[in-house]
Amino acid sequence: MPLTFHWFLPTQGDGRGVVGGGHGADVVSFAAWRTREPSVEYLSQIALAAERLGFEGALTPTGAWCEDAWLTTAMLVGATRRLKFLVAFRPGLLSPTLAAQMASTYQRLSEGRLLLNVVTGGESAEQRQHGDFLDKDARYRRTDEFLRVVDGLWRGETVDFAGEHVRVEGAALQRTPVPRPPVYFGGSSPAALEVAASRVDTYLTWGEPPAAVADKIARVRSLAAERGRSLEYGIRLHVISRDTEEEAWAQARRLIEDLSPETIAEVQRSLRRSESEGQRRMLDLHGGSTADLEIHPNLWAGVGLARGGAGTALVGSHEQVARLIEEFHEAGVTEFVLSGYPHLEEAYWFGEGVLPLLAERGLWSHPDGPVTSSVTSVPFTSPAPAATDTAVAPS
């Protein structure tokens, strides 16, 4: 099956160092002098680059530490032509009927360019900021009920539903979305896997070694089969791809060298308080240490020292990165959600260095036409515009 690649919109700000935080991390800001504000102009540059290079969509995060995903991506639709937006949102913070209507409107006005990433919320403290006082397992049960209602509405049904957490009477949409927005979802706990198997289209995992990813996919596939369903499987990773292996690892080392031991310790203390099973698995890959960060050939856990959530990166020459992507594909992954620091330049390194190699092997094709040869250098010799001296809340 051909592979699909998505990029990332850094709506918390961007920079030449790791911009961390989010997913249970306290707000910690590094290398403020390198930070780029998440302006519409800068995010448009990234979106246009992703579209030009052949990415299918762009993930946009959700949280108090970044700009709102719905509003930001809606402002970028007019600046792009084809790129889809993988909008992260939290069920339970708005009614399922309103969410279904918002998605339907977005899909119609963007001409089918909405993808939805459902984020149940792994941190009770963060959820309480939004007035949500359910515990983790209850949040997953609510997500299941929420998606049941949304699915019925998108099918054009009039929905009456009374569950443990969600209740609607006579809910209906005037206009249903065409096509139906695909639903993406991640989570590693047993409760999360049950929701994935029952309700979503694509299950996302963070970047563990291929064998661990294959095991997780096998568990979700089995649960889905019991329900007569089949899913797509995706992975969320960072990437540092260069013309040579030495250049790539030099860049990885530079990202770590920019972080003081005190900063790493502060981030790790914060992340250890996380309720997320996925976050615990990310932390276990490096144990808070800067030693032995290559946890699988060309898979590097260094990013997880400074940010919550996705903490691993593909690092190596374009050929090595392409080969590791093939390993993940053999493990069952067909969709890759990638990012890098900074997001504009790294999109070009990957898009011009790795994607053509995958095209030559029949694993990927550019949505706008064939790619016949790889480009060995990024078309930048100086930083992209929009750099400021203003610190931005990290992701």
C-alpha positions as CSV (number, residue, x, y, z in Angstrom):
1,M,0.0,0.0,0.0
2,P,1.4,3.5,-0.9
3,L,2.5,5.5,2.1
4,T,1.0,8.8,3.2
5,F,3.0,11.6,4.8
6,H,1.8,14.5,6.9
7,W,3.8,17.5,8.2
8,F,3.2,19.6,11.4
9,L,2.2,23.2,12.0
10,P,4.0,24.6,15.0
11,T,1.2,26.8,16.4
12,Q,3.2,27.2,19.7
13,G,6.1,28.8,17.8
14,D,9.1,27.4,16.0
15,G,12.9,27.7,16.3
16,R,16.3,26.3,15.5
17,G,16.4,24.6,18.9
18,V,13.8,22.2,20.4
19,V,10.6,24.0,21.3
20,G,9.3,21.8,24.1
21,G,6.3,21.4,26.4
22,G,2.7,20.2,25.9
23,H,1.4,16.8,26.6
24,G,1.8,17.0,30.3
25,A,5.0,19.1,30.4
26,D,5.1,22.4,32.3
27,V,5.8,25.4,30.2
28,V,9.5,25.6,29.7
29,S,11.1,27.9,27.1
30,F,14.5,27.4,25.5
31,A,16.6,29.4,23.1
32,A,14.2,32.3,23.1
33,W,16.3,34.3,20.7
34,R,15.7,31.7,18.0
35,T,11.9,31.5,18.4
36,R,9.6,32.3,15.5
37,E,6.2,33.5,16.3
38,P,3.3,31.3,14.9
39,S,2.0,34.1,12.7
40,V,-0.3,33.4,9.8
41,E,2.5,34.5,7.5
42,Y,5.0,32.0,8.9
43,L,2.5,29.1,9.2
44,S,1.5,29.8,5.6
45,Q,5.1,29.4,4.5
46,I,5.2,26.0,6.2
47,A,1.8,24.9,4.8
48,L,2.8,25.9,1.3
49,A,6.1,24.1,1.5
50,A,4.4,21.0,2.7
51,E,1.9,21.2,-0.1
52,R,4.6,21.8,-2.7
53,L,6.7,18.9,-1.5
54,G,3.8,16.4,-1.6
55,F,2.6,16.0,2.0
56,E,-1.0,15.0,2.3
57,G,-1.9,17.0,5.4
58,A,-0.5,19.0,8.4
59,L,-1.2,18.1,12.0
60,T,-2.2,21.0,14.2
61,P,-2.0,20.5,18.0
62,T,-4.4,21.4,20.7
63,G,-3.7,22.8,24.1
64,A,-3.5,25.9,26.2
65,W,0.2,26.2,25.1
66,C,-0.6,26.7,21.4
67,E,-3.0,28.6,19.2
68,D,-6.5,27.1,18.6
69,A,-6.3,24.5,15.8
70,W,-9.7,25.1,14.3
71,L,-9.3,28.8,13.9
72,T,-5.7,28.7,12.8
73,T,-6.2,26.1,10.1
74,A,-9.3,27.8,8.8
75,M,-7.2,30.9,8.2
76,L,-4.7,28.8,6.2
77,V,-7.2,27.1,3.9
78,G,-7.3,30.1,1.6
79,A,-3.5,30.3,1.4
80,T,-3.2,26.7,0.1
81,R,-4.7,24.7,-2.7
82,R,-4.6,21.0,-1.8
83,L,-3.1,20.4,1.6
84,K,-5.4,18.9,4.2
85,F,-5.4,19.9,7.9
86,L,-5.3,17.3,10.6
87,V,-7.1,19.3,13.3
88,A,-6.6,18.1,16.9
89,F,-9.6,18.6,19.2
90,R,-10.8,17.4,22.6
91,P,-14.3,15.8,22.9
92,G,-16.2,16.8,25.9
93,L,-15.2,20.5,25.7
94,L,-18.0,21.1,23.3
95,S,-21.2,19.2,22.4
96,P,-21.0,16.3,19.9
97,T,-23.7,18.0,17.8
98,L,-21.7,21.3,17.6
99,A,-18.5,19.4,16.8
100,A,-20.2,17.5,14.0
101,Q,-21.6,20.7,12.6
102,M,-18.2,22.5,12.8
103,A,-16.6,19.6,11.0
104,S,-19.3,19.5,8.4
105,T,-19.0,23.2,7.7
106,Y,-15.2,23.0,7.6
107,Q,-15.3,20.1,5.2
108,R,-17.8,21.8,2.9
109,L,-16.1,25.2,2.8
110,S,-12.6,23.8,2.4
111,E,-13.8,21.3,-0.3
112,G,-12.9,18.2,1.6
113,R,-9.7,19.2,3.3
114,L,-10.4,18.3,7.0
115,L,-8.9,15.4,8.9
116,L,-9.8,15.1,12.6
117,N,-7.4,14.1,15.4
118,V,-9.3,13.2,18.5
119,V,-7.3,14.0,21.7
120,T,-9.0,12.5,24.8
121,G,-6.7,14.4,27.2
122,G,-4.2,12.4,29.2
123,E,-3.6,15.0,31.9
124,S,-6.3,15.7,34.6
125,A,-4.7,19.0,35.7
126,E,-4.8,20.3,32.1
127,Q,-8.4,19.1,31.6
128,R,-9.5,20.9,34.8
129,Q,-8.3,24.1,33.3
130,H,-11.1,23.6,30.8
131,G,-13.7,22.7,33.5
132,D,-13.4,19.0,32.9
133,F,-13.1,17.0,36.1
134,L,-13.4,13.4,34.8
135,D,-10.7,10.9,35.5
136,K,-8.7,9.3,32.6
137,D,-10.8,6.2,32.1
138,A,-14.0,8.2,32.3
139,R,-12.7,10.5,29.6
140,Y,-12.1,7.6,27.3
141,R,-15.7,6.3,27.9
142,R,-16.9,9.8,27.1
143,T,-14.9,9.9,23.9
144,D,-16.5,6.6,22.8
145,E,-20.0,8.0,23.4
146,F,-19.1,11.3,21.8
147,L,-17.9,9.6,18.6
148,R,-21.0,7.4,18.5
149,V,-23.2,10.5,18.3
150,V,-20.9,12.3,15.8
151,D,-20.9,9.2,13.5
152,G,-24.7,9.0,13.6
153,L,-25.0,12.7,12.7
154,W,-22.6,12.4,9.8
155,R,-24.6,9.5,8.5
156,G,-27.6,11.9,8.3
157,E,-29.4,10.2,11.2
158,T,-31.5,11.9,13.9
159,V,-29.8,10.9,17.1
160,D,-31.3,10.2,20.5
161,F,-28.6,9.0,22.9
162,A,-28.4,8.8,26.6
163,G,-25.0,7.6,27.9
164,E,-23.0,7.9,31.0
165,H,-21.5,11.2,29.9
166,V,-23.2,12.3,26.7
167,R,-26.9,12.9,26.2
168,V,-28.7,14.4,23.1
169,E,-32.3,14.3,21.9
170,G,-33.4,14.8,18.4
171,A,-29.9,15.8,17.3
172,A,-29.6,16.3,13.5
173,L,-27.5,18.2,10.9
174,Q,-29.0,20.2,8.1
175,R,-26.1,19.3,5.9
176,T,-23.8,16.3,6.4
177,P,-20.1,16.4,5.4
178,V,-19.1,15.0,2.0
179,P,-16.7,13.3,2.2
180,R,-16.9,12.2,5.9
181,P,-13.8,13.5,7.7
182,P,-11.5,10.6,8.6
183,V,-11.0,10.3,12.4
184,Y,-7.5,9.9,13.8
185,F,-6.8,8.9,17.4
186,G,-3.9,7.9,19.6
187,G,-3.5,6.3,23.1
188,S,-1.7,3.4,24.6
189,S,-3.8,2.4,27.6
190,P,-6.3,-0.5,27.4
191,A,-9.2,2.0,27.4
192,A,-7.7,3.9,24.5
193,L,-7.2,0.8,22.4
194,E,-10.8,-0.2,22.9
195,V,-11.9,3.3,21.6
196,A,-9.6,3.0,18.7
197,A,-10.9,-0.4,17.7
198,S,-14.5,0.7,17.9
199,R,-14.7,4.2,16.6
200,V,-11.8,5.6,14.5
201,D,-10.4,5.3,11.1
202,T,-6.6,5.7,11.7
203,Y,-4.8,4.7,14.9
204,L,-1.7,6.8,15.7
205,T,1.2,5.8,17.9
206,W,4.3,7.7,19.0
207,G,7.6,6.6,17.6
208,E,8.7,3.5,19.5
209,P,11.1,1.0,17.9
210,P,9.5,-1.0,15.0
211,A,9.0,-4.2,16.9
212,A,7.1,-2.4,19.7
213,V,5.0,-0.6,17.1
214,A,4.2,-3.9,15.4
215,D,3.1,-5.3,18.7
216,K,0.8,-2.4,19.4
217,I,-0.7,-2.5,15.9
218,A,-1.3,-6.2,16.2
219,R,-3.3,-5.6,19.5
220,V,-5.4,-2.9,17.9
221,R,-5.9,-4.9,14.7
222,S,-7.1,-7.9,16.7
223,L,-9.6,-5.7,18.8
224,A,-10.9,-4.1,15.6
225,A,-11.3,-7.5,13.9
226,E,-13.5,-8.7,16.8
227,R,-15.8,-5.8,16.0
228,G,-15.8,-6.5,12.2
229,R,-13.6,-3.4,11.5
230,S,-10.3,-2.6,9.9
231,L,-8.2,0.5,10.5
232,E,-5.2,2.4,9.0
233,Y,-2.2,2.8,11.2
234,G,0.0,5.9,11.5
235,I,3.0,7.0,13.5
236,R,4.1,10.4,14.9
237,L,7.8,11.2,14.6
238,H,10.3,14.0,14.2
239,V,13.0,13.8,11.5
240,I,16.5,15.0,10.9
241,S,17.5,13.9,7.4
242,R,20.7,15.1,5.7
243,D,22.9,14.4,2.7
244,T,25.2,12.4,4.9
245,E,24.8,10.5,8.2
246,E,27.5,12.6,9.8
247,E,25.6,15.8,9.1
248,A,22.4,14.4,10.5
249,W,23.9,13.2,13.8
250,A,25.8,16.5,14.2
251,Q,22.4,18.3,14.0
252,A,20.9,15.9,16.6
253,R,23.8,16.6,18.9
254,R,23.5,20.3,18.5
255,L,19.8,20.2,19.6
256,I,20.9,18.4,22.8
257,E,23.9,20.7,23.4
258,D,21.5,23.6,23.4
259,L,19.7,22.2,26.5
260,S,21.2,22.6,30.0
261,P,21.1,19.6,32.4
262,E,18.8,21.8,34.6
263,T,16.3,22.3,31.8
264,I,16.2,18.6,30.9
265,A,15.7,17.7,34.6
266,E,12.9,20.2,34.9
267,V,11.1,18.9,31.8
268,Q,11.5,15.2,33.0
269,R,10.2,16.0,36.5
270,S,7.1,17.5,34.8
271,L,6.6,14.6,32.4
272,R,6.9,12.0,35.1
273,R,3.7,13.3,36.6
274,S,1.8,12.5,33.4
275,E,-1.1,10.1,33.5
276,S,-0.5,9.1,29.9
277,E,0.6,5.5,29.2
278,G,2.1,6.7,25.9
279,Q,4.1,9.4,27.7
280,R,5.4,6.8,30.1
281,R,6.5,4.6,27.2
282,M,8.3,7.6,25.6
283,L,10.1,8.4,28.9
284,D,11.2,4.8,29.3
285,L,13.1,5.0,26.0
286,H,15.7,7.4,27.4
287,G,15.2,7.4,31.2
288,G,16.0,11.1,31.3
289,S,19.7,10.5,30.3
290,T,21.6,11.9,27.4
291,A,23.5,8.6,27.0
292,D,22.4,5.8,24.6
293,L,19.7,7.9,22.8
294,E,19.9,5.8,19.6
295,I,17.3,3.2,20.7
296,H,17.1,1.5,17.3
297,P,19.4,2.1,14.3
298,N,18.7,5.7,13.2
299,L,15.8,6.1,15.7
300,W,16.8,8.8,18.3
301,A,15.1,9.5,21.6
302,G,16.7,12.9,22.3
303,V,13.7,15.1,21.5
304,G,11.8,13.5,24.4
305,L,14.3,15.0,26.8
306,A,12.9,18.4,26.1
307,R,9.2,18.0,25.1
308,G,6.2,16.0,25.9
309,G,4.4,13.8,23.5
310,A,6.3,12.5,20.4
311,G,9.8,12.2,21.6
312,T,11.7,10.3,18.9
313,A,13.2,11.2,15.6
314,L,14.4,9.5,12.4
315,V,18.0,10.6,12.1
316,G,20.5,9.8,9.3
317,S,21.2,10.1,5.7
318,H,18.3,10.3,3.3
319,E,18.9,6.7,2.4
320,Q,19.0,5.6,6.1
321,V,15.8,7.5,6.9
322,A,14.0,6.0,3.9
323,R,15.1,2.5,5.0
324,L,13.8,3.0,8.6
325,I,10.5,4.2,7.1
326,E,10.4,0.9,5.2
327,E,10.9,-0.9,8.5
328,F,7.9,0.9,10.1
329,H,5.9,0.1,7.0
330,E,6.7,-3.6,7.4
331,A,5.5,-3.2,11.0
332,G,2.1,-2.1,9.6
333,V,2.4,1.7,9.4
334,T,1.0,3.4,6.3
335,E,0.8,7.0,7.5
336,F,3.6,9.1,8.9
337,V,3.1,12.4,10.8
338,L,6.4,14.2,10.8
339,S,8.0,17.4,12.2
340,G,11.5,18.9,12.7
341,Y,13.2,22.0,14.0
342,P,12.7,24.4,12.3
343,H,9.6,23.1,10.5
344,L,10.1,25.1,7.3
345,E,13.7,24.0,6.6
346,E,13.2,20.4,7.8
347,A,10.2,20.0,5.5
348,Y,12.5,20.6,2.6
349,W,15.3,18.4,3.8
350,F,12.9,15.5,4.1
351,G,10.7,16.3,1.1
352,E,13.6,16.7,-1.3
353,G,15.8,14.1,0.2
354,V,13.7,11.2,1.3
355,L,10.4,11.3,-0.5
356,P,11.9,10.9,-4.0
357,L,13.7,7.8,-2.8
358,L,10.4,6.3,-1.6
359,A,8.8,7.3,-4.9
360,E,11.6,5.4,-6.8
361,R,10.7,2.3,-4.7
362,G,7.0,2.6,-5.5
363,L,6.1,3.4,-1.8
364,W,4.9,7.0,-2.4
365,S,3.7,9.3,-5.1
366,H,3.4,13.0,-5.2
367,P,-0.3,14.1,-5.3
368,D,0.5,16.5,-8.1
369,G,2.5,14.2,-10.3
370,P,5.6,11.9,-10.4
371,V,8.9,12.6,-8.7
372,T,11.7,11.2,-10.8
373,S,14.9,12.2,-8.9
374,S,16.1,13.2,-5.5
375,V,17.5,16.6,-4.6
376,T,20.5,16.5,-2.4
377,S,20.5,19.9,-0.8
378,V,18.0,22.1,0.9
379,P,17.3,25.4,-0.9
380,F,18.2,27.6,2.1
381,T,21.5,29.2,3.0
382,S,20.1,31.5,5.7
383,P,17.3,31.4,8.3
384,A,13.8,31.8,7.0
385,P,12.1,35.1,8.0
386,A,9.8,35.6,11.0
387,A,12.5,35.1,13.6
388,T,11.9,37.2,16.7
389,D,13.3,37.7,20.2
390,T,10.0,36.9,21.8
391,A,9.7,33.7,23.8
392,V,6.7,31.5,22.9
393,A,5.0,29.0,25.1
394,P,6.6,25.6,24.2
395,S,4.8,22.6,22.7
